[in-house]
């Protein structure tokens, strides 16, 4: 049976494969299951010395050895665009009612899955040349990126890999992120091993604003009487209208059900009958709306690919927040420099839990900007999410792009014609919820930062083979030692 290939981006069928270096050939011959078994934390990068007692210390005779452009390019690909996606889900609920047919935020796939294909994780790459943002091409931009590069990884030459990486790398700073090598900037022995010369680091930062709004709208799109009433579980019920005061008084004497937290939109939203108090959606349960899960899956990808590349690699605590988000060169803190905005700290009464009472990391101006103030109002933020889904050249507004994974375009067109959008009630209440959060706490979201740090990063390096020769069993570092010759490392 002929091999079926995903050539959806450019129509090429590079079945013969491209000329590849010995390193790439070695990588593609390495089985996935073997990578999972072989993966270990190997911390000591070439050029790093270890201070211990006399018999355990190691003084490196080597200079640091940065990753080559092709090695970094393969790692970058493990976080990037991979091809078209398909809506292989229902349009009718088991009850016979319409099913929301438009949950996704992207129409192209990435190397790791994400909630509603939100692809909210941005990766920063840190090496000896500086700090870089790995851009996330969306929609037609993803197609255009791969127009002249074979979409299948095994068909790419060394030059293709490097060209792909260069197309998505955008320099932010001319030096590494760094800070004083002590607590509270670095944790424990990371101060000696982490982010040192010669290493390449991938730092995930998650945009919680767009997928957070999308998740709210998806929940509100459930049928009338089933759609959840949103609840602010950081705030007790505070009556505002005459009706609400009547309910509050009834609560005090047992004539009305007790309402422990603030229903967003007030009692009127319950009385309408569209949004149900029986299935509330407290912000504490929504948390990050599972938006951050993608970051951890991308890091696992990187670890497995790093093993295939015969590199040393490990995931560990990044420079501790908020220092990694701040930038204060005068005090030796070379973080990302995210904009801080909002946060209300009441003069009287109880402060809301962290992070609602704190300032919010909302964006890196000109690079990553959240769907929230000060970049846009909350009404505009909801509209921006709708535009990114439904307008021309976006997920559901470009039929040709949408149909790339379908057997024929007519099936994709039929899906788009039948797929329901967010109902009007969901959009109206969604805007009310988002405005409530910002008006109450001076930030959006309230329970998590607009740009969230999972708090870990992945480091890759050429290993200090002399250290492992002295300290480790041969099987523990054999692949990395062999990689020196295969990849022509220095």
NORMO-V878352 format. One record per residue. RES is the residue in one small letter. PSI is psi in radians with two decimals (* if undefined). Layout:
res	psi
RES	PSI
RES	PSI
//
This chain:
res	psi
x	2.35
x	2.54
x	2.37
x	2.19
x	2.58
x	1.73
x	0.55
x	-0.36
x	-0.64
x	0.02
x	0.05
x	2.62
x	1.46
x	1.10
x	-0.41
x	-0.34
x	2.85
x	2.83
x	2.24
x	2.68
x	2.93
x	-0.62
x	-0.78
x	-0.71
x	-0.71
x	-0.73
x	-0.81
x	-0.21
x	-0.05
x	2.10
x	2.54
x	-0.80
x	-0.60
x	-0.65
x	-0.72
x	-0.67
x	-0.62
x	-0.35
x	2.22
x	2.79
x	2.14
x	1.86
x	-0.55
x	1.82
x	2.71
x	2.32
x	-0.07
x	2.31
x	2.65
x	2.17
x	1.96
x	-2.79
x	2.93
x	-0.79
x	-0.18
x	-0.18
x	2.76
x	2.20
x	1.99
x	2.32
x	0.05
x	2.69
x	2.71
x	2.61
x	1.65
x	2.68
x	2.60
x	2.83
x	-0.66
x	-0.63
x	-0.79
x	-0.64
x	-0.69
x	-0.70
x	-0.71
x	-0.72
x	-0.51
x	-0.11
x	0.06
x	-2.86
x	2.42
x	-0.29
x	-2.98
x	2.68
x	2.93
x	2.53
x	1.51
x	0.92
x	3.02
x	2.81
x	-0.07
x	2.31
x	2.80
x	-0.43
x	-0.15
x	-0.14
x	2.79
x	2.47
x	2.45
x	2.07
x	0.06
x	1.05
x	-0.33
x	2.70
x	-0.14
x	2.62
x	0.03
x	2.73
x	2.79
x	2.92
x	-0.26
x	2.62
x	2.79
x	2.76
x	2.15
x	0.55
x	0.72
x	-0.48
x	0.93
x	-0.16
x	2.17
x	2.44
x	2.27
x	2.36
x	2.29
x	2.13
x	-2.99
x	-0.34
x	-0.22
x	-2.80
x	2.25
x	2.53
x	2.22
x	1.89
x	2.64
x	1.66
x	2.35
x	2.60
x	-2.27
x	-0.54
x	-0.61
x	-0.66
x	-0.80
x	-0.64
x	-0.65
x	0.20
x	-0.66
x	0.19
x	2.31
x	2.27
x	-0.53
x	2.26
x	-0.69
x	-0.20
x	0.00
x	2.45
x	3.00
x	-0.73
x	-0.63
x	-0.80
x	-0.82
x	-0.68
x	-0.71
x	-0.77
x	-0.76
x	-0.50
x	-0.40
x	-0.12
x	2.27
x	2.06
x	2.31
x	-0.79
x	2.74
x	0.11
x	2.96
x	2.64
x	2.42
x	2.99
x	2.95
x	2.42
x	1.15
x	2.89
x	2.44
x	0.42
x	-0.90
x	2.59
x	2.17
x	-2.43
x	-0.03
x	-0.48
x	-0.44
x	-0.51
x	-0.54
x	2.44
x	0.71
x	2.94
x	2.43
x	-0.25
x	2.74
x	2.27
x	2.47
x	2.07
x	2.03
x	2.37
x	2.26
x	2.16
x	1.88
x	-0.08
x	-0.88
x	-0.85
x	-0.52
x	-0.80
x	-0.77
x	-0.74
x	-0.70
x	-0.81
x	-0.63
x	-0.80
x	-0.68
x	-0.14
x	0.03
x	2.80
x	2.79
x	2.30
x	-0.23
x	-0.43
x	2.38
x	2.58
x	2.21
x	2.47
x	2.34
x	1.70
x	0.18
x	-0.11
x	2.35
x	2.85
x	2.17
x	1.79
x	2.51
x	-0.57
x	2.98
x	-0.74
x	-0.75
x	-0.65
x	-0.63
x	-0.74
x	-0.74
x	-0.76
x	-0.72
x	-0.59
x	-0.66
x	-0.46
x	0.20
x	0.28
x	-0.14
x	2.59
x	2.50
x	2.32
x	1.80
x	-0.56
x	2.93
x	2.01
x	2.20
x	2.23
x	-0.16
x	-3.01
x	-0.50
x	-0.59
x	-0.57
x	-0.73
x	-0.47
x	-0.54
x	-0.06
x	-0.72
x	2.27
x	2.27
x	-0.27
x	-0.32
x	1.20
x	2.77
x	1.51
x	2.48
x	-0.55
x	-0.62
x	-0.59
x	-0.66
x	-2.11
x	0.15
x	0.56
x	0.27
x	-0.52
x	-0.19
x	-0.59
x	-0.67
x	-0.72
x	-0.63
x	-0.65
x	-0.69
x	-0.66
x	-0.72
x	-0.85
x	-0.72
x	-0.73
x	-0.72
x	-0.68
x	-0.66
x	-0.73
x	-0.54
x	-0.02
x	0.66
x	2.76
x	2.49
x	2.63
x	2.59
x	2.33
x	3.07
x	2.22
x	3.01
x	2.35
x	2.42
x	2.61
x	0.06
x	-0.58
x	-0.40
x	-0.35
x	2.84
x	2.02
x	1.30
x	-0.55
x	-0.47
x	0.34
x	0.29
x	1.91
x	1.16
x	-2.85
x	-0.45
x	0.70
x	2.57
x	2.35
x	2.41
x	2.47
x	-2.77
x	2.23
x	2.25
x	1.73
x	2.44
x	-0.62
x	2.66
x	-3.05
x	2.33
x	2.51
x	2.77
x	2.75
x	2.42
x	0.12
x	-0.50
x	-0.06
x	2.86
x	2.76
x	2.39
x	1.86
x	-0.23
x	2.89
x	1.81
x	2.24
x	-0.14
x	-1.02
x	2.14
x	2.20
x	2.75
x	1.27
x	2.92
x	2.61
x	0.05
x	-0.54
x	2.75
x	2.91
x	-0.58
x	-0.78
x	-0.56
x	-0.77
x	-0.75
x	-0.62
x	-0.70
x	-0.74
x	-0.71
x	-0.74
x	-0.32
x	-0.78
x	-0.31
x	2.97
x	2.46
x	0.19
x	-2.91
x	-0.96
x	0.13
x	0.02
x	1.63
x	-0.66
x	-0.76
x	-0.74
x	-0.60
x	0.13
x	-0.47
x	-0.08
x	2.69
x	-0.68
x	2.74
x	-0.51
x	-0.58
x	-0.69
x	-0.75
x	-0.69
x	-0.71
x	-0.84
x	-0.64
x	-0.63
x	-0.39
x	2.25
x	2.60
x	-3.13
x	2.30
x	2.75
x	-0.71
x	-0.62
x	-0.75
x	-0.75
x	-0.85
x	-0.62
x	-0.76
x	-0.68
x	-0.74
x	-0.84
x	-0.69
x	-0.66
x	-0.83
x	-0.85
x	-0.73
x	-0.60
x	-0.71
x	-0.10
x	0.31
x	2.77
x	2.32
x	3.09
x	-0.61
x	-0.08
x	2.83
x	2.67
x	-0.82
x	2.02
x	2.38
x	2.03
x	-0.34
x	0.07
x	2.77
x	2.88
x	2.26
x	2.44
x	2.54
x	2.84
x	2.34
x	2.69
x	1.53
x	-0.62
x	-0.65
x	-0.80
x	-0.53
x	-0.67
x	-0.54
x	-0.41
x	2.74
x	2.52
x	-0.64
x	-0.42
x	-0.48
x	0.24
x	-0.83
x	-0.72
x	-0.67
x	-0.74
x	-0.54
x	-0.40
x	-0.71
x	-0.76
x	-0.71
x	0.05
x	0.85
x	2.70
x	*
//
